[in-house]
Amino acid sequence: MNQGRTVFAQLIKLVSHKEFNRCVARYGGNKSVRSFSCWNQFLSMAFAQLTHRESLRDIEVCLAAQGRKLYHAGFSGPIKRATLADANETRDWRIYRDFAHSLIRIARPLYAHSELARELDATAYALDATTIDLCLSLFPWATFRRNKGAIKLHTLLEIHSAIPVFIAITPGSVHEINLLDTLVPEPGSFIIMDRGYVDFQRLYRLQTALTFFVIRTKGNLRFRRRYSHSHDRTTGVYSDQTIVLTGPKTKTLYPVALRRVHYYSAETDQRLVLLTNNFSIPALTVASLYRDRWQIELFFKWIKQHLRIKNFFGTSDNSVKTQIWIAISVYLLVAIVKKRFGLQQDLYTLLQILSLTLFEKTPILGLLQQSQHNLDLVHDVNQLKLLNI
């Protein structure tokens, strides 16, 4: 029930203030702080993400315009850009990383009953990285190429929920394959990867950890076929083989058998040669798992288009990581709202509605449901116009 709280305050109320304070205390975030706490910093940066602010001045001006409503939105006072800039530079970014992980723990069970989760009876993750270009002269720590700076957002995404469960932010010069060394393998789960992650020593580590993988292989792979399994070519599966590696190094790095699935997708006119260490699921399921890897590409596209992770409010390593982790927290918060309220709108639509209504004093559930009703009416009117034509 709405008790005079703004939509922003109702949205933020869905997160645990106690958990946030635990994250702050873990790294001494509020030590020697007089007024502008880590909570106010989080609220300011979350507001910037939800309303698509482009700069610190933009944040300051827009919040000042809502000065009478700031208290009801959860702010303790007016926000000054110099104070916010200093907080982003000095407050430990790990506070917001840990808080984002607490939101991940809330979001994952809400998406546990999706179609893919029920069909596979195992958790499937997609592992990939995306590059965010930066100016090397402004971000000298973000090394990438000789005259170009960038950071990489390495992500392990739970496919059926589109929830990131592991994120690492590194300079662009760090190769994606190194992140396999930092992952803690989950026995019985599947990790889906593109061929940039082909490293048989690291893949064998997954094998010994009882973790399954599906990976697209490179064209120069040297192997010997041990056995060909029966398959239905009408499904697009051209071959399903048990193989062993024969390369001078690869046969030592990965000394046990692998499964090789050759699949042709008529929809995309693309041939895929996939390797996996799982011999029990159907070959078509192996191909389907790899196709589902595109969920992570959609995730990268979504956050780049709709969250502020390309224009940064500071140039230090700490400031950039703080902004990215708060952006991820906003993504997770919107995902939680979608499931908690049983909404049909996609995350983009919810984000657009929230961006325009943050300081309205109306029940958030009624607002989002009414917006869905209005969208349905517009859709019905458009359909009628098409029929009349």
C-alpha positions as semicolon CSV with decimal commas, in nm:
position;residue;x (nm);y (nm);z (nm)
1;M;0,000;0,000;0,000
2;N;0,135;0,346;-0,094
3;Q;0,197;0,569;0,208
4;G;0,317;0,877;0,021
5;R;0,637;0,711;-0,103
6;T;0,769;0,782;-0,450
7;V;0,804;0,507;-0,709
8;F;1,181;0,527;-0,662
9;A;1,147;0,473;-0,286
10;Q;0,913;0,178;-0,341
11;L;1,156;0,027;-0,589
12;I;1,457;0,066;-0,359
13;K;1,255;-0,078;-0,070
14;L;1,269;-0,414;-0,249
15;V;1,640;-0,443;-0,164
16;S;1,771;-0,526;0,181
17;H;1,912;-0,221;0,357
18;K;2,065;-0,452;0,619
19;E;2,251;-0,652;0,353
20;F;2,376;-0,329;0,198
21;N;2,506;-0,210;0,536
22;R;2,686;-0,542;0,582
23;C;2,861;-0,488;0,248
24;V;2,955;-0,134;0,352
25;A;3,088;-0,245;0,691
26;R;3,294;-0,521;0,528
27;Y;3,508;-0,262;0,348
28;G;3,473;0,036;0,585
29;G;3,281;0,238;0,328
30;N;3,132;0,491;0,574
31;K;3,450;0,543;0,774
32;S;3,504;0,917;0,843
33;V;3,191;1,001;0,641
34;R;2,988;1,295;0,775
35;S;2,678;1,314;0,556
36;F;2,709;1,156;0,212
37;S;2,692;0,786;0,297
38;C;2,745;0,488;0,066
39;W;2,367;0,446;0,061
40;N;2,323;0,798;-0,078
41;Q;2,595;0,725;-0,332
42;F;2,413;0,408;-0,439
43;L;2,079;0,593;-0,466
44;S;2,238;0,870;-0,676
45;M;2,404;0,627;-0,916
46;A;2,094;0,406;-0,937
47;F;1,890;0,717;-1,021
48;A;2,141;0,797;-1,296
49;Q;2,103;0,448;-1,442
50;L;1,724;0,445;-1,427
51;T;1,684;0,790;-1,583
52;H;1,972;0,770;-1,834
53;R;2,179;1,058;-1,697
54;E;2,492;1,140;-1,896
55;S;2,716;1,323;-1,648
56;L;2,764;1,419;-1,284
57;R;2,628;1,767;-1,356
58;D;2,325;1,604;-1,516
59;I;2,265;1,400;-1,198
60;E;2,306;1,706;-0,974
61;V;2,069;1,926;-1,177
62;C;1,796;1,663;-1,216
63;L;1,797;1,571;-0,847
64;A;1,797;1,940;-0,748
65;A;1,485;1,988;-0,963
66;Q;1,315;1,726;-0,746
67;G;1,446;1,878;-0,423
68;R;1,117;1,860;-0,230
69;K;1,079;1,490;-0,313
70;L;1,432;1,374;-0,233
71;Y;1,356;1,290;0,129
72;H;1,057;1,078;0,022
73;A;1,280;0,903;-0,233
74;G;1,527;0,798;0,037
75;F;1,795;1,070;0,002
76;S;1,924;1,236;0,317
77;G;1,987;1,569;0,144
78;P;2,083;1,743;-0,183
79;I;2,348;1,582;-0,404
80;K;2,657;1,774;-0,514
81;R;2,851;1,650;-0,814
82;A;3,190;1,709;-0,647
83;T;3,085;1,500;-0,347
84;L;2,953;1,221;-0,571
85;A;3,269;1,228;-0,784
86;D;3,486;1,198;-0,474
87;A;3,277;0,907;-0,343
88;N;3,306;0,723;-0,675
89;E;3,683;0,771;-0,668
90;T;3,745;0,668;-0,308
91;R;3,468;0,431;-0,188
92;D;3,571;0,069;-0,240
93;W;3,399;-0,066;-0,552
94;R;3,377;-0,411;-0,390
95;I;3,092;-0,280;-0,173
96;Y;2,871;-0,262;-0,481
97;R;3,004;-0,588;-0,623
98;D;2,906;-0,773;-0,306
99;F;2,568;-0,603;-0,298
100;A;2,504;-0,702;-0,661
101;H;2,583;-1,062;-0,569
102;S;2,322;-1,043;-0,292
103;L;2,067;-0,937;-0,556
104;I;2,179;-1,228;-0,775
105;R;2,097;-1,463;-0,489
106;I;1,747;-1,313;-0,475
107;A;1,686;-1,313;-0,851
108;R;1,799;-1,665;-0,942
109;P;1,527;-1,859;-0,755
110;L;1,260;-1,637;-0,910
111;Y;1,360;-1,767;-1,256
112;A;1,421;-2,129;-1,153
113;H;1,107;-2,267;-1,318
114;S;1,165;-2,153;-1,676
115;E;1,115;-2,390;-1,969
116;L;1,488;-2,450;-2,026
117;A;1,552;-2,529;-1,659
118;R;1,279;-2,793;-1,659
119;E;1,381;-2,944;-1,993
120;L;1,752;-2,989;-1,923
121;D;1,729;-3,079;-1,552
122;A;2,067;-2,910;-1,501
123;T;2,194;-2,555;-1,483
124;A;2,343;-2,419;-1,806
125;Y;2,569;-2,115;-1,814
126;A;2,707;-1,911;-2,103
127;L;3,058;-1,770;-2,064
128;D;3,173;-1,477;-2,275
129;A;3,319;-1,126;-2,260
130;T;3,234;-0,793;-2,417
131;T;3,469;-0,501;-2,479
132;I;3,386;-0,144;-2,378
133;D;3,608;0,106;-2,560
134;L;3,774;0,386;-2,361
135;C;4,009;0,674;-2,436
136;L;4,358;0,559;-2,336
137;S;4,471;0,911;-2,244
138;L;4,183;0,944;-1,994
139;F;4,190;0,583;-1,873
140;P;4,562;0,491;-1,881
141;W;4,506;0,186;-1,661
142;A;4,266;0,033;-1,918
143;T;4,532;-0,107;-2,151
144;F;4,414;-0,275;-2,470
145;R;4,614;-0,187;-2,779
146;R;4,902;0,052;-2,840
147;N;4,680;0,356;-2,905
148;K;4,350;0,233;-2,770
149;G;4,206;0,172;-2,425
150;A;3,924;-0,061;-2,324
151;I;3,788;-0,276;-2,047
152;K;3,637;-0,621;-2,075
153;L;3,325;-0,734;-1,896
154;H;3,369;-1,110;-1,843
155;T;3,036;-1,270;-1,760
156;L;2,900;-1,611;-1,667
157;L;2,528;-1,594;-1,743
158;E;2,269;-1,842;-1,623
159;I;2,097;-1,911;-1,956
160;H;1,741;-1,988;-1,848
161;S;1,714;-1,678;-1,628
162;A;1,945;-1,434;-1,810
163;I;2,091;-1,354;-1,466
164;P;2,470;-1,299;-1,447
165;V;2,618;-1,513;-1,170
166;F;2,982;-1,414;-1,219
167;I;3,127;-1,089;-1,351
168;A;3,488;-0,977;-1,371
169;I;3,603;-0,637;-1,500
170;T;3,955;-0,630;-1,642
171;P;4,165;-0,415;-1,877
172;G;4,097;-0,500;-2,240
173;S;4,441;-0,660;-2,276
174;V;4,339;-0,952;-2,051
175;H;4,239;-1,249;-2,270
176;E;3,901;-1,407;-2,203
177;I;4,051;-1,752;-2,158
178;N;4,225;-1,646;-1,836
179;L;3,887;-1,620;-1,664
180;L;3,854;-1,999;-1,674
181;D;4,122;-2,001;-1,404
182;T;3,910;-1,790;-1,167
183;L;3,581;-1,976;-1,209
184;V;3,475;-2,222;-0,941
185;P;3,326;-2,513;-1,143
186;E;2,981;-2,634;-1,038
187;P;2,959;-3,015;-1,066
188;G;2,682;-3,133;-1,296
189;S;2,631;-2,797;-1,465
190;F;2,699;-2,701;-1,829
191;I;2,925;-2,416;-1,940
192;I;2,867;-2,304;-2,299
193;M;3,154;-2,125;-2,473
194;D;3,265;-2,000;-2,813
195;R;3,590;-2,117;-2,971
196;G;3,787;-1,831;-2,816
197;Y;3,789;-2,040;-2,498
198;V;3,946;-2,349;-2,656
199;D;4,228;-2,442;-2,418
200;F;4,242;-2,814;-2,351
201;Q;4,436;-2,784;-2,028
202;R;4,166;-2,560;-1,882
203;L;3,886;-2,772;-2,033
204;Y;4,035;-3,080;-1,870
205;R;4,018;-2,896;-1,539
206;L;3,641;-2,869;-1,592
207;Q;3,634;-3,240;-1,676
208;T;3,807;-3,335;-1,351
209;A;3,569;-3,104;-1,159
210;L;3,273;-3,303;-1,302
211;T;3,150;-2,999;-1,493
212;F;3,017;-3,038;-1,846
213;F;3,106;-2,802;-2,128
214;V;2,989;-2,737;-2,483
215;I;3,234;-2,543;-2,698
216;R;3,271;-2,467;-3,064
217;T;3,597;-2,614;-3,189
218;K;3,852;-2,467;-3,427
219;G;3,895;-2,593;-3,781
220;N;4,252;-2,722;-3,734
221;L;4,168;-2,967;-3,455
222;R;4,364;-3,293;-3,487
223;F;4,174;-3,599;-3,366
224;R;4,097;-3,965;-3,433
225;R;3,743;-4,104;-3,444
226;R;3,678;-4,393;-3,211
227;Y;3,308;-4,444;-3,265
228;S;3,016;-4,296;-3,459
229;H;2,679;-4,277;-3,284
230;S;2,348;-4,313;-3,464
231;H;2,178;-3,984;-3,547
232;D;1,893;-3,838;-3,753
233;R;2,026;-3,614;-4,032
234;T;1,682;-3,456;-4,083
235;T;1,728;-3,276;-3,750
236;G;2,045;-3,109;-3,875
237;V;2,286;-3,340;-3,693
238;Y;2,538;-3,449;-3,956
239;S;2,757;-3,657;-3,726
240;D;2,788;-3,758;-3,360
241;Q;3,128;-3,910;-3,278
242;T;3,345;-4,017;-2,988
243;I;3,698;-3,892;-3,055
244;V;4,042;-3,865;-2,897
245;L;4,283;-3,581;-2,961
246;T;4,600;-3,664;-3,155
247;G;4,791;-3,335;-3,153
248;P;5,138;-3,355;-2,990
249;K;5,029;-3,124;-2,706
250;T;4,652;-3,161;-2,700
251;K;4,657;-3,538;-2,649
252;T;4,862;-3,479;-2,334
253;L;4,660;-3,182;-2,210
254;Y;4,327;-3,364;-2,263
255;P;4,401;-3,738;-2,241
256;V;4,041;-3,873;-2,231
257;A;3,771;-3,908;-2,497
258;L;3,555;-3,623;-2,619
259;R;3,228;-3,607;-2,806
260;R;3,221;-3,427;-3,141
261;V;2,886;-3,312;-3,284
262;H;2,860;-3,169;-3,635
263;Y;2,538;-2,971;-3,676
264;Y;2,389;-2,770;-3,962
265;S;2,139;-2,493;-3,888
266;A;1,906;-2,437;-4,182
267;E;1,774;-2,116;-4,023
268;T;2,112;-1,943;-4,028
269;D;2,279;-2,155;-4,298
270;Q;2,563;-2,222;-4,055
271;R;2,767;-2,532;-3,978
272;L;2,875;-2,586;-3,618
273;V;3,132;-2,837;-3,498
274;L;3,094;-2,872;-3,123
275;L;3,292;-3,053;-2,854
276;T;3,146;-3,170;-2,525
277;N;3,241;-3,405;-2,244
278;N;2,879;-3,513;-2,194
279;F;2,787;-3,838;-2,369
280;S;2,435;-3,885;-2,232
281;I;2,225;-3,598;-2,372
282;P;2,101;-3,616;-2,735
283;A;2,320;-3,461;-3,002
284;L;2,040;-3,218;-3,090
285;T;2,039;-3,096;-2,728
286;V;2,412;-3,025;-2,755
287;A;2,341;-2,803;-3,057
288;S;2,045;-2,639;-2,880
289;L;2,262;-2,556;-2,581
290;Y;2,514;-2,384;-2,803
291;R;2,238;-2,184;-2,976
292;D;2,116;-2,075;-2,632
293;R;2,460;-1,920;-2,579
294;W;2,323;-1,619;-2,767
295;Q;2,141;-1,523;-2,447
296;I;2,466;-1,371;-2,328
297;E;2,503;-1,171;-2,650
298;L;2,153;-1,033;-2,593
299;F;2,247;-0,951;-2,234
300;F;2,555;-0,756;-2,345
301;K;2,352;-0,574;-2,610
302;W;2,080;-0,485;-2,359
303;I;2,305;-0,342;-2,091
304;K;2,510;-0,146;-2,345
305;Q;2,198;0,009;-2,498
306;H;1,993;0,074;-2,187
307;L;2,237;0,118;-1,897
308;R;2,509;0,377;-1,853
309;I;2,825;0,168;-1,889
310;K;2,976;0,340;-2,196
311;N;2,983;0,699;-2,067
312;F;3,158;0,702;-1,733
313;F;3,133;0,963;-1,457
314;G;3,496;0,915;-1,351
315;T;3,822;0,796;-1,501
316;S;3,976;0,585;-1,225
317;D;3,961;0,208;-1,205
318;N;3,755;0,234;-0,885
319;S;3,504;0,478;-1,032
320;V;3,447;0,271;-1,347
321;K;3,396;-0,052;-1,154
322;T;3,160;0,121;-0,910
323;Q;2,945;0,248;-1,196
324;I;2,934;-0,090;-1,371
325;W;2,841;-0,283;-1,056
326;I;2,563;-0,038;-0,970
327;A;2,439;-0,069;-1,331
328;I;2,428;-0,448;-1,289
329;S;2,240;-0,400;-0,960
330;V;1,978;-0,190;-1,140
331;Y;1,941;-0,461;-1,407
332;L;1,890;-0,721;-1,134
333;L;1,646;-0,499;-0,946
334;V;1,427;-0,457;-1,255
335;A;1,446;-0,834;-1,315
336;I;1,331;-0,894;-0,955
337;V;1,040;-0,650;-0,997
338;K;0,930;-0,829;-1,313
339;K;0,902;-1,167;-1,137
340;R;0,782;-1,049;-0,796
341;F;0,487;-0,864;-0,951
342;G;0,422;-1,124;-1,223
343;L;0,459;-0,867;-1,503
344;Q;0,458;-0,957;-1,873
345;Q;0,654;-0,657;-1,999
346;D;1,015;-0,710;-2,101
347;L;1,293;-0,546;-1,900
348;Y;1,338;-0,266;-2,155
349;T;0,972;-0,165;-2,127
350;L;0,985;-0,171;-1,747
351;L;1,299;0,042;-1,748
352;Q;1,136;0,299;-1,977
353;I;0,825;0,322;-1,758
354;L;1,028;0,360;-1,440
355;S;1,252;0,626;-1,595
356;L;0,951;0,856;-1,644
357;T;0,772;0,792;-1,314
358;L;1,040;0,766;-1,046
359;F;0,917;1,067;-0,846
360;E;0,546;1,004;-0,877
361;K;0,369;0,909;-0,554
362;T;0,166;0,616;-0,676
363;P;0,170;0,242;-0,600
364;I;0,435;0,089;-0,823
365;L;0,239;-0,230;-0,891
366;G;-0,071;-0,041;-1,006
367;L;0,145;0,187;-1,219
368;L;0,315;-0,100;-1,402
369;Q;-0,008;-0,296;-1,444
370;Q;-0,187;0,010;-1,584
371;S;0,101;0,067;-1,824
372;Q;0,069;-0,292;-1,944
373;H;-0,307;-0,243;-1,990
374;N;-0,247;0,073;-2,194
375;L;0,011;-0,105;-2,411
376;D;-0,236;-0,388;-2,472
377;L;-0,501;-0,136;-2,580
378;V;-0,257;0,029;-2,821
379;H;-0,167;-0,314;-2,961
380;D;-0,538;-0,402;-3,008
381;V;-0,608;-0,070;-3,182
382;N;-0,314;-0,125;-3,417
383;Q;-0,439;-0,475;-3,497
384;L;-0,786;-0,338;-3,579
385;K;-0,633;-0,076;-3,809
386;L;-0,443;-0,349;-3,992
387;L;-0,763;-0,549;-4,035
388;N;-0,948;-0,247;-4,172
389;I;-0,676;-0,195;-4,428
